[in-house]
Amino acid sequence: MKKSLLVISFFLLAVISASAGEPSGWVQSYKSGYVDKNGNYCGGSEIMHIVPHKGKLYAFNGFWKDRHLHPNKNSAQVLRLDSPDSKWVLDFETNKKFLEYTKGKIMHMKGNILKSVTFKKDKEGKDIDVNLLLGAAWAWEINKNRHHGLSVFTRNDETGKWKHTLLLKGPLHIKRNGKKFRVRRVPRDMAVYRDPKLGIDRIFMIAGNLGIISGVYNSQTKQIEWNETPEHPKDGKLLGGRPLGIAEANGNLYFSHGGTILVRTNGEQPKWTIACTISEKGVNPELGGIRGLTTVKSPDGSMDSLLLVWTARGRSPGNIIRLDGKELKRTKEFSCRELYNRFSPHRDVTRHGCALGAYNRFMPVKDPRTGKIVHLVGFQQSIDADKEYAYVKKGHHYKGAMYGIRIAHDKYSGGCVNGKWEKGKPVLVAPRTYAISPFPEEKGAVYFGGYDANFKEATEMAWIFKADIETVLGYK
């Protein structure tokens, strides 16, 4: 008996030793609603972005439908993780106090953008190598007139301080031809692109229905100089659809809004023209239309293709569409609804409804078994369920967090953050964002973050989970 116990003990010790320092299975990295080691509240109803930057991880949360949202208390927060075994801490809060703002009640409901961007050419065309962590958010009630704006936040990595720049200030509603329109200053994507005709790196940012703006890096001031006049549209009109994505493919720069993709003509007098129309019908602005615009290789590897999720309105299946070459020839590859129907742990007892996919871009990861690049895309699925499975949330959204795995243009798989959802597990709903771990001791781990309030109270529902790449890809 003692010999058997000894053998078992040695076996368990060997297993533990072999896996020491290696991520195994799903682990919750962040659970909203605590005070960090510096005495700061860390919360949020949603995690909007997770970004590796200079050896650490940063996350931008949101407080949509969270009771803690208040200009003098909590506004969208940037969180920081210094090591895989440490706890997330508050790096920056976008409220009045942190910003030392005195002109209004300024607050930021969501962290709309967080990106690590690099400039290789400054505004004069000189060689530089500047890597910045940038955030952006729709700013509410910036003055006594209750005007709105677009906030840009830039981190100084030497001091740990953030610089706040307020752009595109104005009223929430404007009149055009006697009609009243709501201005949605929602930044959703940004990208650095080198104009091949001018040899200058420009940073482009979607500025809600005001259009797309750009800026250049000034090496003398060490700041980005933003041009607040939109490159498109130039006539002062508002975009009719919700703009969500920017991508560079085959040397061209594209951005999407509603059911349309536009391409930039470069040079001293740049202009944007329609490159592709997915649909001329209107879209539900809350769903967005074209989502997750991402550059991938074409099936034969000869050119770039654009990948997107098309979500128009109603019971949309969330079609995953590929646009090939400069002609942007269209091919449907799969749909988020099909991903749920084939790969959900509850597919046998639930029925699908609308699928909302690609809150952010498809993320490339390397499959350790094949050495090839695959792509991850998160989505939420509205469902109906049989009565005996009512805990799956009948008539609403699946409580687990589903994601698709694009193995190839004609092959998909799927997974669920934290495995099959069951009673007692955290309610996750939607993976909005994902990032590869920058920490050497957990090489290959993937962090997922999200939740979607879906217009219902969501106090302290923000979450981040992580798992090793083999778990993420379904090998374990």
DRENSE-660903 format. One record per residue (C-alpha): residue in one letter; chain; x, y, z. Coordinates in steps of 0.25 Angstrom, whole numbers. Example, Ala and Ser with C-alpha at 12.3 -4.5 7.8 and 13.67 -1.06 7.14 Angstrom:
<atoms>
+------+------+-------+-------+-------+
| mike | keti |  east | north |    up |
+------+------+-------+-------+-------+
|    A |    A |    49 |   -18 |    31 |
|    S |    A |    55 |    -4 |    29 |
+------+------+-------+-------+-------+
</atoms>
This chain:
<atoms>
+------+------+-------+-------+-------+
| mike | keti |  east | north |    up |
+------+------+-------+-------+-------+
|    M |    A |     0 |     0 |     0 |
|    K |    A |    11 |    10 |     4 |
|    K |    A |    19 |     6 |    -9 |
|    S |    A |     6 |     9 |   -17 |
|    L |    A |     4 |    23 |   -10 |
|    L |    A |    19 |    26 |   -13 |
|    V |    A |    18 |    23 |   -28 |
|    I |    A |     5 |    32 |   -28 |
|    S |    A |    12 |    43 |   -21 |
|    F |    A |    24 |    42 |   -31 |
|    F |    A |    15 |    42 |   -42 |
|    L |    A |     7 |    55 |   -37 |
|    L |    A |    20 |    62 |   -34 |
|    A |    A |    25 |    59 |   -49 |
|    V |    A |    12 |    64 |   -55 |
|    I |    A |    13 |    77 |   -46 |
|    S |    A |    28 |    79 |   -50 |
|    A |    A |    26 |    77 |   -64 |
|    S |    A |    15 |    88 |   -64 |
|    A |    A |    22 |    98 |   -55 |
|    G |    A |    21 |   111 |   -61 |
|    E |    A |    13 |   106 |   -73 |
|    P |    A |    -2 |   112 |   -74 |
|    S |    A |   -12 |   100 |   -73 |
|    G |    A |   -26 |   101 |   -76 |
|    W |    A |   -35 |   114 |   -74 |
|    V |    A |   -31 |   124 |   -62 |
|    Q |    A |   -38 |   137 |   -59 |
|    S |    A |   -28 |   148 |   -59 |
|    Y |    A |   -38 |   160 |   -56 |
|    K |    A |   -51 |   160 |   -49 |
|    S |    A |   -57 |   174 |   -48 |
|    G |    A |   -60 |   181 |   -34 |
|    Y |    A |   -48 |   182 |   -25 |
|    V |    A |   -38 |   192 |   -19 |
|    D |    A |   -24 |   190 |   -25 |
|    K |    A |   -11 |   190 |   -17 |
|    N |    A |   -10 |   205 |   -19 |
|    G |    A |   -24 |   207 |   -13 |
|    N |    A |   -31 |   210 |   -26 |
|    Y |    A |   -44 |   204 |   -30 |
|    C |    A |   -43 |   195 |   -42 |
|    G |    A |   -57 |   192 |   -49 |
|    G |    A |   -64 |   192 |   -62 |
|    S |    A |   -76 |   186 |   -68 |
|    E |    A |   -68 |   182 |   -81 |
|    I |    A |   -54 |   180 |   -85 |
|    M |    A |   -52 |   187 |   -98 |
|    H |    A |   -38 |   185 |  -102 |
|    I |    A |   -25 |   177 |   -97 |
|    V |    A |   -12 |   181 |  -103 |
|    P |    A |     2 |   177 |  -100 |
|    H |    A |    12 |   189 |   -99 |
|    K |    A |    27 |   189 |   -96 |
|    G |    A |    26 |   176 |   -88 |
|    K |    A |    13 |   178 |   -80 |
|    L |    A |    -2 |   176 |   -83 |
|    Y |    A |   -12 |   188 |   -83 |
|    A |    A |   -27 |   187 |   -83 |
|    F |    A |   -37 |   198 |   -86 |
|    N |    A |   -51 |   196 |   -79 |
|    G |    A |   -64 |   202 |   -81 |
|    F |    A |   -75 |   206 |   -71 |
|    W |    A |   -87 |   205 |   -80 |
|    K |    A |  -100 |   201 |   -71 |
|    D |    A |   -91 |   201 |   -59 |
|    R |    A |   -95 |   208 |   -46 |
|    H |    A |   -81 |   213 |   -43 |
|    L |    A |   -81 |   222 |   -56 |
|    H |    A |   -80 |   236 |   -50 |
|    P |    A |   -71 |   248 |   -55 |
|    N |    A |   -66 |   250 |   -40 |
|    K |    A |   -64 |   235 |   -38 |
|    N |    A |   -62 |   225 |   -49 |
|    S |    A |   -60 |   227 |   -64 |
|    A |    A |   -54 |   217 |   -74 |
|    Q |    A |   -41 |   212 |   -68 |
|    V |    A |   -27 |   207 |   -73 |
|    L |    A |   -23 |   195 |   -65 |
|    R |    A |    -9 |   189 |   -65 |
|    L |    A |    -3 |   175 |   -63 |
|    D |    A |    12 |   175 |   -59 |
|    S |    A |    14 |   160 |   -59 |
|    P |    A |     5 |   147 |   -61 |
|    D |    A |     4 |   144 |   -46 |
|    S |    A |     1 |   159 |   -41 |
|    K |    A |   -12 |   166 |   -41 |
|    W |    A |   -17 |   176 |   -50 |
|    V |    A |   -15 |   191 |   -45 |
|    L |    A |   -21 |   204 |   -49 |
|    D |    A |   -12 |   211 |   -59 |
|    F |    A |   -21 |   222 |   -63 |
|    E |    A |   -35 |   227 |   -60 |
|    T |    A |   -42 |   236 |   -70 |
|    N |    A |   -50 |   244 |   -60 |
|    K |    A |   -50 |   259 |   -56 |
|    K |    A |   -40 |   256 |   -44 |
|    F |    A |   -30 |   249 |   -52 |
|    L |    A |   -30 |   258 |   -64 |
|    E |    A |   -30 |   270 |   -55 |
|    Y |    A |   -41 |   276 |   -64 |
|    T |    A |   -49 |   288 |   -59 |
|    K |    A |   -58 |   292 |   -71 |
|    G |    A |   -69 |   282 |   -70 |
|    K |    A |   -74 |   269 |   -64 |
|    I |    A |   -65 |   261 |   -74 |
|    M |    A |   -67 |   246 |   -74 |
|    H |    A |   -64 |   234 |   -83 |
|    M |    A |   -74 |   223 |   -83 |
|    K |    A |   -65 |   213 |   -91 |
|    G |    A |   -50 |   212 |   -95 |
|    N |    A |   -53 |   212 |  -110 |
|    I |    A |   -39 |   210 |  -115 |
|    L |    A |   -26 |   205 |  -108 |
|    K |    A |   -14 |   202 |  -118 |
|    S |    A |     1 |   201 |  -118 |
|    V |    A |     6 |   209 |  -130 |
|    T |    A |    19 |   211 |  -136 |
|    F |    A |    24 |   223 |  -145 |
|    K |    A |    36 |   221 |  -154 |
|    K |    A |    35 |   234 |  -161 |
|    D |    A |    32 |   247 |  -155 |
|    K |    A |    25 |   259 |  -161 |
|    E |    A |    37 |   263 |  -169 |
|    G |    A |    40 |   249 |  -174 |
|    K |    A |    52 |   247 |  -165 |
|    D |    A |    55 |   233 |  -159 |
|    I |    A |    50 |   231 |  -145 |
|    D |    A |    46 |   219 |  -137 |
|    V |    A |    35 |   224 |  -127 |
|    N |    A |    25 |   214 |  -120 |
|    L |    A |    13 |   220 |  -113 |
|    L |    A |     1 |   214 |  -105 |
|    L |    A |   -11 |   222 |  -110 |
|    G |    A |   -25 |   222 |  -105 |
|    A |    A |   -37 |   229 |  -110 |
|    A |    A |   -52 |   231 |  -105 |
|    W |    A |   -64 |   238 |  -107 |
|    A |    A |   -64 |   250 |   -97 |
|    W |    A |   -77 |   254 |   -91 |
|    E |    A |   -82 |   268 |   -85 |
|    I |    A |   -68 |   275 |   -87 |
|    N |    A |   -73 |   289 |   -83 |
|    K |    A |   -85 |   296 |   -77 |
|    N |    A |   -92 |   295 |   -91 |
|    R |    A |   -92 |   280 |   -89 |
|    H |    A |   -84 |   279 |  -102 |
|    H |    A |   -77 |   266 |  -106 |
|    G |    A |   -63 |   263 |  -112 |
|    L |    A |   -53 |   252 |  -115 |
|    S |    A |   -42 |   250 |  -105 |
|    V |    A |   -28 |   244 |  -109 |
|    F |    A |   -20 |   239 |   -97 |
|    T |    A |    -5 |   237 |   -99 |
|    R |    A |     4 |   229 |   -89 |
|    N |    A |    18 |   234 |   -85 |
|    D |    A |    25 |   221 |   -83 |
|    E |    A |    36 |   228 |   -75 |
|    T |    A |    28 |   235 |   -65 |
|    G |    A |    15 |   226 |   -66 |
|    K |    A |     7 |   239 |   -68 |
|    W |    A |    -4 |   241 |   -78 |
|    K |    A |    -6 |   253 |   -87 |
|    H |    A |   -20 |   257 |   -91 |
|    T |    A |   -24 |   263 |  -104 |
|    L |    A |   -38 |   268 |  -107 |
|    L |    A |   -42 |   268 |  -121 |
|    L |    A |   -55 |   271 |  -130 |
|    K |    A |   -62 |   278 |  -119 |
|    G |    A |   -77 |   282 |  -121 |
|    P |    A |   -92 |   280 |  -118 |
|    L |    A |   -98 |   266 |  -118 |
|    H |    A |  -108 |   270 |  -129 |
|    I |    A |  -106 |   278 |  -141 |
|    K |    A |  -115 |   283 |  -152 |
|    R |    A |  -114 |   280 |  -167 |
|    N |    A |  -124 |   285 |  -177 |
|    G |    A |  -134 |   287 |  -166 |
|    K |    A |  -133 |   273 |  -160 |
|    K |    A |  -127 |   270 |  -146 |
|    F |    A |  -116 |   259 |  -146 |
|    R |    A |  -108 |   253 |  -134 |
|    V |    A |   -93 |   254 |  -135 |
|    R |    A |   -87 |   241 |  -130 |
|    R |    A |   -72 |   244 |  -127 |
|    V |    A |   -69 |   229 |  -125 |
|    P |    A |   -54 |   226 |  -129 |
|    R |    A |   -54 |   211 |  -133 |
|    D |    A |   -41 |   208 |  -140 |
|    M |    A |   -27 |   215 |  -143 |
|    A |    A |   -15 |   211 |  -151 |
|    V |    A |    -2 |   217 |  -156 |
|    Y |    A |     0 |   217 |  -171 |
|    R |    A |    11 |   222 |  -179 |
|    D |    A |     7 |   231 |  -191 |
|    P |    A |    15 |   225 |  -202 |
|    K |    A |    15 |   238 |  -210 |
|    L |    A |    20 |   247 |  -198 |
|    G |    A |    28 |   237 |  -190 |
|    I |    A |    22 |   241 |  -177 |
|    D |    A |    15 |   233 |  -167 |
|    R |    A |     1 |   237 |  -163 |
|    I |    A |    -8 |   232 |  -152 |
|    F |    A |   -23 |   231 |  -156 |
|    M |    A |   -34 |   230 |  -147 |
|    I |    A |   -49 |   227 |  -149 |
|    A |    A |   -56 |   239 |  -142 |
|    G |    A |   -70 |   233 |  -142 |
|    N |    A |   -80 |   239 |  -152 |
|    L |    A |   -72 |   251 |  -154 |
|    G |    A |   -63 |   243 |  -162 |
|    I |    A |   -48 |   239 |  -162 |
|    I |    A |   -37 |   249 |  -157 |
|    S |    A |   -22 |   248 |  -158 |
|    G |    A |    -9 |   253 |  -151 |
|    V |    A |     6 |   253 |  -152 |
|    Y |    A |    17 |   251 |  -142 |
|    N |    A |    25 |   264 |  -139 |
|    S |    A |    39 |   260 |  -134 |
|    Q |    A |    42 |   273 |  -128 |
|    T |    A |    30 |   274 |  -119 |
|    K |    A |    29 |   259 |  -118 |
|    Q |    A |    14 |   259 |  -120 |
|    I |    A |     4 |   255 |  -130 |
|    E |    A |    -1 |   267 |  -138 |
|    W |    A |   -16 |   264 |  -141 |
|    N |    A |   -23 |   270 |  -153 |
|    E |    A |   -37 |   272 |  -148 |
|    T |    A |   -43 |   274 |  -162 |
|    P |    A |   -48 |   260 |  -167 |
|    E |    A |   -41 |   255 |  -179 |
|    H |    A |   -55 |   249 |  -182 |
|    P |    A |   -65 |   254 |  -183 |
|    K |    A |   -60 |   268 |  -187 |
|    D |    A |   -73 |   274 |  -189 |
|    G |    A |   -77 |   274 |  -174 |
|    K |    A |   -88 |   264 |  -175 |
|    L |    A |   -89 |   252 |  -166 |
|    L |    A |   -86 |   238 |  -170 |
|    G |    A |   -99 |   230 |  -172 |
|    G |    A |   -94 |   217 |  -166 |
|    R |    A |   -86 |   214 |  -154 |
|    P |    A |   -71 |   214 |  -157 |
|    L |    A |   -64 |   202 |  -150 |
|    G |    A |   -51 |   198 |  -157 |
|    I |    A |   -38 |   202 |  -163 |
|    A |    A |   -28 |   193 |  -171 |
|    E |    A |   -16 |   193 |  -180 |
|    A |    A |   -16 |   183 |  -192 |
|    N |    A |    -8 |   182 |  -204 |
|    G |    A |    -2 |   196 |  -201 |
|    N |    A |   -15 |   202 |  -200 |
|    L |    A |   -22 |   208 |  -188 |
|    Y |    A |   -37 |   205 |  -186 |
|    F |    A |   -48 |   208 |  -176 |
|    S |    A |   -62 |   204 |  -174 |
|    H |    A |   -75 |   210 |  -170 |
|    G |    A |   -89 |   203 |  -171 |
|    G |    A |   -89 |   194 |  -183 |
|    T |    A |   -78 |   202 |  -191 |
|    I |    A |   -62 |   201 |  -191 |
|    L |    A |   -55 |   213 |  -196 |
|    V |    A |   -40 |   213 |  -201 |
|    R |    A |   -31 |   225 |  -200 |
|    T |    A |   -24 |   232 |  -212 |
|    N |    A |   -11 |   237 |  -206 |
|    G |    A |    -3 |   250 |  -209 |
|    E |    A |    -4 |   265 |  -205 |
|    Q |    A |   -19 |   265 |  -208 |
|    P |    A |   -24 |   251 |  -203 |
|    K |    A |   -38 |   246 |  -205 |
|    W |    A |   -46 |   234 |  -202 |
|    T |    A |   -55 |   227 |  -212 |
|    I |    A |   -64 |   215 |  -211 |
|    A |    A |   -56 |   202 |  -213 |
|    C |    A |   -67 |   192 |  -210 |
|    T |    A |   -81 |   192 |  -205 |
|    I |    A |   -86 |   180 |  -197 |
|    S |    A |  -100 |   185 |  -197 |
|    E |    A |  -107 |   198 |  -201 |
|    K |    A |  -118 |   195 |  -191 |
|    G |    A |  -118 |   202 |  -178 |
|    V |    A |  -112 |   196 |  -166 |
|    N |    A |  -116 |   196 |  -151 |
|    P |    A |  -106 |   206 |  -145 |
|    E |    A |  -105 |   198 |  -132 |
|    L |    A |  -100 |   186 |  -140 |
|    G |    A |   -91 |   193 |  -149 |
|    G |    A |   -91 |   186 |  -163 |
|    I |    A |   -77 |   183 |  -166 |
|    R |    A |   -69 |   179 |  -154 |
|    G |    A |   -55 |   175 |  -151 |
|    L |    A |   -48 |   179 |  -164 |
|    T |    A |   -35 |   171 |  -164 |
|    T |    A |   -24 |   168 |  -174 |
|    V |    A |   -21 |   153 |  -177 |
|    K |    A |   -14 |   146 |  -188 |
|    S |    A |   -22 |   142 |  -200 |
|    P |    A |   -24 |   126 |  -202 |
|    D |    A |   -13 |   125 |  -211 |
|    G |    A |    -4 |   134 |  -203 |
|    S |    A |    -1 |   143 |  -215 |
|    M |    A |    -8 |   156 |  -210 |
|    D |    A |   -15 |   162 |  -198 |
|    S |    A |   -30 |   160 |  -195 |
|    L |    A |   -39 |   167 |  -186 |
|    L |    A |   -47 |   159 |  -176 |
|    L |    A |   -60 |   164 |  -169 |
|    V |    A |   -73 |   160 |  -162 |
|    W |    A |   -85 |   166 |  -168 |
|    T |    A |   -96 |   169 |  -158 |
|    A |    A |  -108 |   177 |  -164 |
|    R |    A |  -120 |   176 |  -156 |
|    G |    A |  -130 |   167 |  -149 |
|    R |    A |  -127 |   152 |  -148 |
|    S |    A |  -113 |   154 |  -156 |
|    P |    A |  -105 |   141 |  -156 |
|    G |    A |   -92 |   149 |  -156 |
|    N |    A |   -87 |   145 |  -169 |
|    I |    A |   -71 |   144 |  -170 |
|    I |    A |   -67 |   150 |  -184 |
|    R |    A |   -54 |   150 |  -191 |
|    L |    A |   -51 |   161 |  -201 |
|    D |    A |   -39 |   157 |  -210 |
|    G |    A |   -29 |   165 |  -217 |
|    K |    A |   -30 |   180 |  -222 |
|    E |    A |   -44 |   177 |  -228 |
|    L |    A |   -49 |   172 |  -214 |
|    K |    A |   -56 |   160 |  -220 |
|    R |    A |   -66 |   155 |  -210 |
|    T |    A |   -66 |   141 |  -204 |
|    K |    A |   -74 |   136 |  -192 |
|    E |    A |   -66 |   127 |  -184 |
|    F |    A |   -75 |   124 |  -172 |
|    S |    A |   -84 |   131 |  -162 |
|    C |    A |   -84 |   133 |  -147 |
|    R |    A |   -97 |   126 |  -146 |
|    E |    A |   -91 |   114 |  -152 |
|    L |    A |   -80 |   114 |  -142 |
|    Y |    A |   -90 |   114 |  -131 |
|    N |    A |   -98 |   103 |  -137 |
|    R |    A |   -86 |    94 |  -140 |
|    F |    A |   -77 |    97 |  -128 |
|    S |    A |   -85 |   102 |  -116 |
|    P |    A |   -85 |    93 |  -104 |
|    H |    A |  -100 |    95 |  -103 |
|    R |    A |  -103 |    93 |  -118 |
|    D |    A |  -112 |    81 |  -116 |
|    V |    A |  -122 |    89 |  -107 |
|    T |    A |  -122 |   103 |  -112 |
|    R |    A |  -127 |   110 |  -124 |
|    H |    A |  -119 |   121 |  -130 |
|    G |    A |  -124 |   136 |  -133 |
|    C |    A |  -116 |   148 |  -137 |
|    A |    A |  -100 |   147 |  -136 |
|    L |    A |   -92 |   159 |  -133 |
|    G |    A |   -77 |   156 |  -137 |
|    A |    A |   -64 |   163 |  -138 |
|    Y |    A |   -64 |   174 |  -128 |
|    N |    A |   -50 |   176 |  -132 |
|    R |    A |   -41 |   170 |  -143 |
|    F |    A |   -38 |   156 |  -145 |
|    M |    A |   -26 |   152 |  -137 |
|    P |    A |   -14 |   144 |  -143 |
|    V |    A |    -8 |   133 |  -135 |
|    K |    A |     2 |   122 |  -138 |
|    D |    A |    -3 |   108 |  -137 |
|    P |    A |     8 |   101 |  -130 |
|    R |    A |     5 |    87 |  -136 |
|    T |    A |     5 |    92 |  -151 |
|    G |    A |    13 |   104 |  -150 |
|    K |    A |     2 |   112 |  -158 |
|    I |    A |    -5 |   125 |  -155 |
|    V |    A |   -19 |   123 |  -151 |
|    H |    A |   -29 |   135 |  -147 |
|    L |    A |   -38 |   136 |  -135 |
|    V |    A |   -51 |   144 |  -135 |
|    G |    A |   -61 |   146 |  -123 |
|    F |    A |   -76 |   147 |  -124 |
|    Q |    A |   -89 |   147 |  -116 |
|    Q |    A |  -101 |   139 |  -120 |
|    S |    A |  -115 |   141 |  -116 |
|    I |    A |  -122 |   128 |  -114 |
|    D |    A |  -135 |   121 |  -110 |
|    A |    A |  -134 |   109 |  -101 |
|    D |    A |  -143 |    97 |   -97 |
|    K |    A |  -150 |    99 |   -83 |
|    E |    A |  -141 |    89 |   -76 |
|    Y |    A |  -129 |    97 |   -80 |
|    A |    A |  -135 |   111 |   -77 |
|    Y |    A |  -122 |   114 |   -69 |
|    V |    A |  -116 |   116 |   -82 |
|    K |    A |  -124 |   129 |   -82 |
|    K |    A |  -136 |   126 |   -91 |
|    G |    A |  -139 |   137 |  -101 |
|    H |    A |  -126 |   145 |   -99 |
|    H |    A |  -111 |   143 |  -101 |
|    Y |    A |  -103 |   130 |   -98 |
|    K |    A |   -96 |   133 |   -85 |
|    G |    A |   -83 |   126 |   -90 |
|    A |    A |   -73 |   134 |   -98 |
|    M |    A |   -72 |   127 |  -112 |
|    Y |    A |   -61 |   130 |  -122 |
|    G |    A |   -57 |   125 |  -136 |
|    I |    A |   -44 |   119 |  -141 |
|    R |    A |   -41 |   122 |  -155 |
|    I |    A |   -32 |   110 |  -159 |
|    A |    A |   -32 |   113 |  -174 |
|    H |    A |   -41 |   120 |  -183 |
|    D |    A |   -50 |   107 |  -184 |
|    K |    A |   -48 |   102 |  -170 |
|    Y |    A |   -53 |   107 |  -157 |
|    S |    A |   -54 |   102 |  -143 |
|    G |    A |   -59 |   108 |  -130 |
|    G |    A |   -57 |   110 |  -115 |
|    C |    A |   -63 |   115 |  -103 |
|    V |    A |   -55 |   124 |   -93 |
|    N |    A |   -55 |   116 |   -79 |
|    G |    A |   -61 |   104 |   -86 |
|    K |    A |   -75 |   100 |   -86 |
|    W |    A |   -84 |   110 |   -78 |
|    E |    A |   -91 |   104 |   -66 |
|    K |    A |   -98 |   109 |   -54 |
|    G |    A |   -88 |   115 |   -44 |
|    K |    A |   -78 |   120 |   -55 |
|    P |    A |   -77 |   135 |   -58 |
|    V |    A |   -86 |   140 |   -68 |
|    L |    A |   -77 |   144 |   -80 |
|    V |    A |   -86 |   146 |   -92 |
|    A |    A |   -76 |   153 |  -102 |
|    P |    A |   -61 |   152 |  -105 |
|    R |    A |   -59 |   166 |  -110 |
|    T |    A |   -43 |   166 |  -110 |
|    Y |    A |   -32 |   157 |  -109 |
|    A |    A |   -16 |   158 |  -108 |
|    I |    A |    -4 |   149 |  -108 |
|    S |    A |     3 |   149 |   -95 |
|    P |    A |    16 |   158 |   -95 |
|    F |    A |    21 |   150 |   -83 |
|    P |    A |    33 |   140 |   -86 |
|    E |    A |    28 |   131 |   -74 |
|    E |    A |    15 |   128 |   -81 |
|    K |    A |    19 |   128 |   -96 |
|    G |    A |     7 |   125 |  -105 |
|    A |    A |    -4 |   129 |   -95 |
|    V |    A |   -16 |   136 |  -100 |
|    Y |    A |   -24 |   147 |   -92 |
|    F |    A |   -38 |   149 |   -95 |
|    G |    A |   -47 |   160 |   -90 |
|    G |    A |   -61 |   165 |   -91 |
|    Y |    A |   -76 |   165 |   -87 |
|    D |    A |   -87 |   172 |   -94 |
|    A |    A |   -97 |   180 |   -86 |
|    N |    A |  -108 |   179 |   -97 |
|    F |    A |  -115 |   191 |   -91 |
|    K |    A |  -117 |   184 |   -78 |
|    E |    A |  -111 |   187 |   -64 |
|    A |    A |   -97 |   181 |   -64 |
|    T |    A |   -90 |   186 |   -52 |
|    E |    A |   -76 |   180 |   -50 |
|    M |    A |   -78 |   170 |   -61 |
|    A |    A |   -64 |   172 |   -68 |
|    W |    A |   -55 |   160 |   -69 |
|    I |    A |   -42 |   155 |   -74 |
|    F |    A |   -38 |   140 |   -76 |
|    K |    A |   -26 |   134 |   -81 |
|    A |    A |   -22 |   120 |   -86 |
|    D |    A |   -10 |   113 |   -93 |
|    I |    A |   -11 |   113 |  -108 |
|    E |    A |   -14 |    98 |  -109 |
|    T |    A |   -26 |   100 |  -100 |
|    V |    A |   -30 |   112 |  -108 |
|    L |    A |   -29 |   104 |  -121 |
|    G |    A |   -36 |    92 |  -115 |
|    Y |    A |   -25 |    82 |  -114 |
|    K |    A |   -27 |    80 |   -99 |
+------+------+-------+-------+-------+
</atoms>
